[in-house]
Amino acid sequence: MNNMNSTLLIPLAMLLAACSQLKPLQLNADDGLTVVPAQWRHQADVADAKLERDWWQAFGNTALDDLVQRAQTANYDIAAAVARVTQAQKLAVVAGAPLLPEVAATASAGRQRRLGGGSDASALSNYSAALVASYEIDFWGKNRSAYQGALARVDATVFDRDSVRLSITASVANTWMELTGLRERILIAQQNLENAEKVLGLVQSRYRAGAVNQLALAQQQGLVASQRRILALLKQQQGNTEAILATLLSQPLTELPLGNSLLAEVQVPPASTSLPASLLVRRPDIASAEAALLAAQADIQVARAVMLPSITLSGGVLSRGDHLSNVLDNPLYSLAAGLAAPIFNAGRLAAQRDVAIARRQELLANYRQTIIAAFADVEAALNRIRGLEQQAVAQSEALENAERAFSFAQSRYQAGAETMLTLLDTQRTLFTAQDVNVQIRQQRLQASIDLYRALGGGWARPAS
């Protein structure tokens, strides 16, 4: 009995060592970038490192908030990303199973009787029950590395899900801004078309009175037709944008909640950023690339461990009987250990190891490129915001002058003190100024969305 206990203590100690807490995977010191910029080239108000997930609320529009909530609930791309997370979690369970012994129980019952033996032939019954366990000693860390790699892939799918959610949210906000801008541009086009038709009526009256020639009449008629074309084009673009928004919401176009918001009702959030180094831990695509790199690192360890010998322990308890009542009376136990070592496999295992190493080199390059692209995204968004803010100031002044010029020209033309050509020019200038003013505001709001996307979310200072 003492020999049996000492024999069982050896695999038990090995089992406890294998089940000890896994050390988290870490990147090598030279895997990251050697140079991380200390600040952005186009510096904005640097906020505290507090990440706001609900960054779209900074625009202060309830219609936009409702659409984003709808998209995050109903979008099928997000639902698919969530399902991929569940798949990775279950695969991690599969990968972690070899860290513990595998135990199986069997039971059988049988009855035998000689054929043609007559009524005095006796029947033989047999019953058996067995409990079998097997366990591979993880000397080289193969199973632990496989489990760590699976956990890293779970993290990667979680970050991929966050990337999809961020991308869908930003796309919904961008498309809504474009749709709202088109709605406002359509209103401007309709107003300018009405003004052009009024001027056309005045020109027609003066033409019938002989005060203007046929050239002036044709020019105004051409302007009216041109503005009708622009109005039809804007309505066409509105319909296309509505279809894109409905796709992002994963619902039919007929059920799309349009609303009546205008860009003037949308707040322009300040251009706050974080320090560049914060992107390395905040952007989900960078985190996903890092997790994939860690998983590839674990795959290398697995490929190397497969090339080394493996030891498998097995044991079991078996009991038999000719009656069900005494099947457990005489149990037998067995213990065994098996050693397997690769000798010749035509270089297959070495090639698998080299493939894992090359795969890690590929993912390392992708990881570094993702970081560089993230820095570029933020710089581009900040540069765009800076340029659009300067354009907005200049365009506001241009719009005021265009409104004043058209008012003066219209009054002077009605009084006969100005030519028709001057009136047409000021009218075109006013329409263009109004349309460009709306487009610049729309682009400024979309630039803020691009900045939020580049930063992985919103950044804000904590309450004092």
C-alpha positions in Angstrom: 0.0 0.0 0.0 2.9 2.4 0.8 4.5 1.6 -2.6 1.2 2.5 -4.3 0.9 5.8 -2.5 4.5 6.8 -3.3 3.9 5.8 -7.0 0.8 8.0 -7.1 2.6 11.0 -5.5 4.9 11.4 -8.5 2.3 12.1 -11.2 0.3 14.2 -8.7 3.3 16.4 -8.1 3.8 16.8 -11.8 0.1 17.6 -12.2 0.3 20.4 -9.6 3.3 21.9 -11.3 1.5 21.9 -14.6 -1.6 23.6 -13.1 0.4 26.4 -11.5 -0.4 30.0 -12.6 0.7 30.8 -16.1 3.0 33.7 -16.6 1.7 36.2 -19.0 3.3 36.5 -22.4 5.5 39.5 -23.0 7.0 41.0 -26.1 10.7 41.2 -26.6 12.4 44.4 -25.8 13.2 45.1 -29.5 9.7 44.3 -30.8 8.3 47.8 -30.4 9.3 51.0 -32.2 12.6 52.6 -31.1 11.3 56.1 -31.5 7.9 57.3 -30.3 7.2 61.1 -30.8 7.0 63.1 -27.7 4.2 65.3 -29.1 2.1 65.8 -32.2 3.4 68.0 -35.0 0.0 69.8 -35.2 -0.4 70.1 -31.4 -3.9 70.3 -30.0 -5.1 70.7 -26.4 -3.6 67.7 -24.8 -6.2 66.1 -22.5 -5.8 63.6 -19.6 -5.4 59.9 -20.4 -9.0 59.2 -19.7 -10.7 57.4 -22.6 -14.3 58.3 -23.3 -16.1 55.4 -25.1 -19.3 57.5 -25.8 -17.3 60.1 -27.8 -20.2 60.9 -30.2 -22.1 62.6 -27.4 -19.6 65.5 -27.6 -21.6 66.7 -30.7 -24.6 67.3 -28.5 -27.3 65.9 -30.9 -29.9 63.4 -29.7 -30.6 62.2 -33.3 -27.0 61.2 -33.7 -27.0 59.5 -30.3 -30.0 57.5 -31.2 -28.6 56.4 -34.6 -25.3 55.3 -32.9 -27.1 53.3 -30.3 -29.2 51.6 -33.0 -26.1 50.7 -35.0 -24.3 49.2 -32.0 -27.3 47.1 -31.3 -28.4 46.0 -34.7 -25.3 46.1 -37.0 -24.5 42.6 -38.3 -20.8 43.3 -38.6 -20.6 44.0 -34.9 -22.7 40.9 -34.2 -20.3 38.8 -36.2 -17.4 40.2 -34.3 -19.0 39.3 -31.0 -19.6 35.8 -32.3 -15.9 35.6 -33.2 -15.0 36.5 -29.6 -17.1 33.6 -28.4 -15.4 31.2 -30.8 -12.0 32.3 -29.6 -13.0 31.8 -26.0 -14.2 28.2 -26.6 -11.1 27.4 -28.6 -9.1 28.6 -25.6 -11.0 26.1 -23.5 -10.0 23.4 -26.0 -6.4 24.5 -25.9 -6.3 24.5 -22.1 -7.8 21.0 -21.7 -4.4 19.1 -22.0 -3.1 21.0 -18.9 -5.3 18.7 -16.9 -5.7 14.9 -17.0 -8.3 13.3 -19.2 -10.6 10.9 -17.3 -13.1 8.5 -18.8 -15.5 6.0 -17.3 -16.8 2.8 -19.0 -19.3 0.2 -18.0 -20.4 -3.0 -19.9 -22.8 -5.9 -19.3 -23.1 -9.1 -21.3 -24.8 -12.5 -21.3 -23.7 -15.7 -23.0 -25.5 -19.0 -23.6 -24.6 -22.0 -25.7 -26.6 -22.5 -28.9 -28.7 -25.7 -28.9 -27.7 -26.6 -25.4 -31.2 -27.5 -24.3 -33.0 -26.4 -21.2 -30.2 -27.4 -18.9 -27.5 -25.2 -20.6 -26.5 -22.5 -18.1 -26.2 -18.8 -19.1 -23.1 -16.9 -18.3 -23.3 -13.2 -17.3 -20.4 -10.8 -17.0 -20.3 -7.2 -15.8 -17.4 -4.7 -15.8 -16.7 -1.1 -14.8 -13.5 0.9 -15.5 -12.1 4.3 -14.8 -9.2 5.4 -17.1 -7.1 8.5 -16.8 -4.2 9.8 -19.0 -2.0 12.9 -18.8 1.0 14.2 -20.8 3.7 15.7 -18.6 4.3 19.2 -20.0 8.1 19.2 -19.5 8.9 21.6 -22.3 5.8 23.9 -21.9 4.1 22.8 -25.1 0.6 22.7 -23.7 1.1 25.8 -21.6 2.3 27.7 -24.6 -0.6 26.5 -26.7 -3.0 27.7 -24.0 -1.2 31.1 -23.7 -1.4 31.5 -27.5 -5.1 30.7 -27.4 -5.7 33.3 -24.7 -3.7 35.9 -26.8 -6.0 35.1 -29.7 -9.0 35.7 -27.4 -7.6 39.2 -26.7 -7.0 39.8 -30.4 -10.6 39.0 -31.2 -11.8 41.2 -28.4 -9.8 44.1 -29.7 -10.9 43.3 -33.3 -14.5 43.6 -32.0 -13.7 47.0 -30.5 -12.2 48.1 -33.8 -15.3 47.0 -35.7 -17.5 48.8 -33.2 -15.4 52.0 -33.4 -15.3 51.8 -37.2 -19.1 51.3 -37.5 -19.8 54.1 -35.0 -17.5 56.5 -36.8 -19.0 55.6 -40.2 -22.5 56.2 -38.8 -21.5 59.6 -37.5 -19.7 60.5 -40.7 -22.6 59.4 -42.9 -25.1 61.2 -40.7 -23.0 64.4 -40.9 -23.0 64.1 -44.7 -26.7 63.5 -44.8 -27.4 66.5 -42.5 -25.2 68.6 -44.6 -26.9 67.5 -47.8 -30.3 68.3 -46.3 -29.1 71.8 -45.4 -27.5 72.3 -48.9 -30.8 71.3 -50.4 -32.6 74.0 -48.4 -30.1 76.5 -49.6 -30.5 75.3 -53.2 -34.3 75.6 -53.0 -34.1 79.1 -51.6 -31.7 80.2 -54.3 -33.8 78.5 -56.9 -36.8 80.5 -55.6 -34.7 83.7 -55.7 -33.5 82.9 -59.2 -37.1 82.4 -60.4 -38.2 85.7 -58.8 -35.4 87.4 -60.7 -36.4 85.6 -63.8 -39.9 86.9 -63.4 -38.5 90.5 -63.1 -36.3 90.0 -66.1 -39.2 88.7 -68.2 -41.3 91.8 -67.2 -38.4 94.1 -68.1 -37.9 92.1 -71.4 -41.6 92.6 -72.3 -41.2 96.3 -71.6 -38.1 96.4 -73.8 -35.8 97.4 -70.9 -33.5 94.3 -71.3 -32.4 92.4 -74.3 -32.9 88.7 -75.1 -29.3 87.9 -74.0 -30.1 88.9 -70.4 -33.3 86.8 -70.4 -31.4 83.7 -71.7 -28.7 84.1 -69.1 -31.2 84.2 -66.2 -33.2 81.3 -67.7 -29.9 79.3 -67.9 -29.1 80.2 -64.3 -32.5 78.9 -63.2 -32.0 75.6 -65.2 -28.5 75.2 -63.7 -29.8 75.6 -60.1 -32.6 73.1 -60.8 -29.9 70.6 -62.0 -27.9 71.2 -58.8 -31.0 70.7 -56.6 -31.7 67.4 -58.4 -28.1 66.3 -57.9 -28.2 67.1 -54.2 -31.4 65.1 -53.8 -29.8 62.2 -55.6 -26.8 62.3 -53.3 -29.1 62.5 -50.3 -30.9 59.3 -51.4 -27.5 57.5 -51.9 -26.4 58.6 -48.4 -29.6 57.5 -46.8 -29.1 54.0 -48.4 -25.5 53.9 -46.9 -26.8 54.9 -43.5 -29.5 52.2 -43.6 -26.9 49.6 -44.4 -24.8 50.7 -41.4 -27.9 50.3 -39.3 -28.7 47.0 -40.8 -32.3 47.9 -41.5 -34.5 48.7 -44.6 -34.4 52.2 -45.9 -38.1 52.6 -45.4 -37.5 52.3 -41.6 -34.6 54.7 -41.4 -35.3 57.5 -38.9 -34.2 60.7 -40.8 -35.0 63.6 -38.4 -34.7 67.2 -39.2 -31.4 68.2 -37.7 -29.2 70.9 -39.2 -25.5 71.3 -39.0 -25.9 74.6 -37.2 -27.5 72.6 -34.3 -24.5 70.3 -34.0 -21.7 71.3 -31.6 -18.1 71.4 -32.8 -16.1 69.6 -30.1 -12.6 71.0 -29.3 -9.6 69.3 -30.8 -8.3 67.5 -27.7 -5.8 64.7 -28.0 -3.7 62.4 -25.9 0.1 62.0 -25.9 1.4 59.9 -28.8 2.6 57.0 -26.5 -1.0 56.6 -25.2 -2.0 55.2 -28.6 0.1 52.1 -28.0 -2.3 51.0 -25.3 -5.5 52.7 -26.3 -6.1 52.0 -30.0 -7.8 48.6 -30.4 -6.1 47.8 -33.8 -2.7 48.3 -32.2 -3.7 46.1 -29.2 -5.0 43.5 -31.6 -1.8 43.5 -33.6 0.2 43.1 -30.3 -2.0 40.2 -29.2 -1.6 38.4 -32.6 2.2 38.9 -32.2 2.1 37.3 -28.7 0.1 34.4 -30.1 2.7 33.8 -32.8 5.4 33.9 -30.1 3.6 31.1 -28.3 3.3 29.2 -31.5 7.1 29.2 -31.9 7.4 27.7 -28.4 4.9 25.0 -29.3 6.7 24.2 -32.5 10.0 23.9 -30.7 8.5 21.7 -27.9 7.0 19.3 -30.5 10.6 18.4 -31.6 11.5 17.2 -28.1 10.5 13.9 -26.3 7.1 13.6 -24.6 6.1 11.5 -21.6 2.5 10.3 -21.1 1.2 8.9 -17.9 -1.9 6.6 -17.8 -3.7 4.7 -15.2 -6.9 3.0 -14.5 -9.1 0.9 -12.2 -11.0 -2.1 -13.6 -13.4 -4.4 -11.9 -15.3 -7.4 -13.2 -18.0 -9.8 -11.9 -20.5 -12.4 -12.9 -23.2 -10.7 -10.9 -24.1 -7.0 -10.8 -24.0 -7.1 -7.0 -20.3 -8.1 -6.8 -18.9 -6.2 -9.8 -16.9 -3.9 -7.6 -15.6 -6.6 -5.2 -12.2 -7.2 -6.8 -10.9 -4.0 -8.5 -7.6 -4.0 -10.3 -5.5 -0.8 -10.9 -2.8 -0.2 -13.4 -0.2 2.6 -13.9 1.9 3.1 -17.0 4.3 5.6 -18.5 5.1 6.1 -22.2 8.0 7.9 -23.8 7.8 9.1 -27.4 10.5 11.0 -29.2 10.7 12.1 -32.9 13.6 10.5 -34.8 13.0 11.0 -38.5 10.2 13.0 -40.1 12.0 14.4 -43.2 12.4 17.8 -41.7 8.6 18.3 -41.1 8.9 19.5 -37.5 11.8 21.8 -38.2 9.9 23.3 -41.2 6.9 23.9 -39.0 9.1 25.7 -36.5 10.6 27.8 -39.2 7.1 28.7 -40.5 6.1 29.8 -37.0 9.2 32.0 -36.8 8.6 33.5 -40.2 4.9 34.1 -39.2 6.1 36.0 -36.1 8.4 38.2 -38.3 5.4 39.0 -40.5 3.2 39.9 -37.6 6.0 42.0 -36.0 6.3 44.0 -39.2 2.5 44.4 -39.3 2.5 45.5 -35.6 5.1 48.2 -36.3 3.3 49.4 -39.4 0.1 49.6 -37.5 1.7 51.9 -34.9 3.2 54.1 -37.7 -0.2 54.3 -39.4 -1.9 55.2 -36.1 0.5 58.2 -35.6 -0.2 59.3 -39.2 -4.0 59.1 -38.7 -3.9 61.4 -35.8 -1.5 63.9 -37.5 -3.7 63.9 -40.6 -6.9 64.5 -38.5 -5.2 67.3 -36.6 -3.9 68.9 -39.8 -7.3 68.7 -41.4 -9.0 70.3 -38.4 -6.4 73.1 -38.3 -6.9 73.8 -42.0 -10.7 73.7 -41.9 -10.8 76.1 -39.0 -8.8 78.6 -40.9 -11.1 78.1 -44.0 -14.2 78.5 -41.8 -13.0 82.0 -40.6 -12.3 83.1 -44.2 -15.5 81.6 -45.6 -17.6 83.3 -43.0 -16.2 86.7 -44.1 -16.8 85.8 -47.7 -20.4 84.8 -47.0 -21.1 88.1 -45.3 -19.7 90.1 -48.2 -21.6 87.9 -50.7 -25.0 88.5 -48.9 -24.3 92.3 -48.8 -23.2 92.4 -52.4 -26.3 90.6 -53.7 -28.7 92.8 -51.6 -27.1 95.9 -53.0 -27.1 94.6 -56.6 -30.7 93.5 -56.4 -31.8 97.0 -55.1 -29.7 98.8 -57.7 -31.0 96.6 -60.5 -34.6 97.2 -59.6 -33.9 100.9 -59.5 -32.2 100.7 -63.0 -28.8 101.7 -61.7 -27.1 98.3 -62.2 -26.7 95.9 -65.1 -28.2 92.4 -65.3 -24.7 90.9 -65.6 -23.7 92.3 -62.2 -26.9 90.9 -60.6 -26.2 87.4 -62.0 -22.7 87.4 -60.8 -23.6 88.4 -57.3 -26.3 85.8 -57.2 -23.9 83.0 -58.3 -21.4 84.2 -55.7 -24.0 84.2 -52.9 -25.2 80.7 -53.8 -21.6 79.4 -53.9 -20.7 81.0 -50.6 -23.7 79.6 -48.8 -23.0 76.1 -50.2 -19.3 76.2 -49.4 -20.0 77.4 -45.9 -22.2 74.4 -45.2 -19.6 72.0 -46.7 -16.8 73.5 -44.6 -18.8 73.1 -41.4 -19.7 69.5 -42.4 -16.1 68.7 -43.1 -15.0 70.2 -39.8 -17.4 68.0 -37.9 -16.3 65.0 -39.9 -12.6 65.8 -39.1 -13.5 65.6 -35.4 -15.0 62.2 -36.1 -11.8 61.2 -37.9 -9.7 62.4 -34.9 -11.9 60.3 -32.5 -11.4 57.3 -34.7 -7.7 57.8 -34.9 -7.4 58.2 -31.1 -9.5 55.0 -30.5 -12.2 57.1 -28.8 -12.7 60.4 -27.0 -10.3 62.1 -24.6 -11.3 64.4 -21.8 -10.0 65.8 -18.6 -11.4 64.4 -15.4 -13.7 66.6 -13.3 -11.7 68.7 -10.9 
